């Protein structure tokens, strides 16, 4: 993959150790998305939830717990979408600190543009990768949140008809 003359490997190296944190959030986001695709299927969650509500001594409380658990699992994506850009921003700050710190320490020898470029590269790369993780996570969160609300409404409807 080549981005304006910079390979993915070069971009990764410019980003520094925070790239591993962003990679972790990326994998975690994808894992949560796959889990939600599987766990919140109509045929999987609705019958199980209705059976749990039917077997419960307090159906309303059990229904609330089920709804909270479903929405809580979706909220992981919102958390990742909020944290990833902050990690990118941290990379930006560290990159700028490195860039200007390098210039300040190299003033006597004549500041080299390469020192500034390396720090700015880290700043830009971590910001980009933070957003690349956050944007799909936020989109997925919105989609899965709507899907969970639909499933919860189905569960409520079926549970009400059973209780009558």
Buried (B, 14 or more C-beta within 10 A) or exposed (E): EEEEEBEEEBBBBBBBEBBEBBBBBBEBBBEBBEEBEEBBEEEEBBEEBBEBBEEBEEBEEBBEBBBEBBBEBBBBBBBBBEBBBEBBBBBBEBBBEBBBEBBEEBEEEEBEEEBBEBBBBBBBBBBBBBBBBBEBBBEBBBBBBEBBBEBBEBBBEBBEEEEE
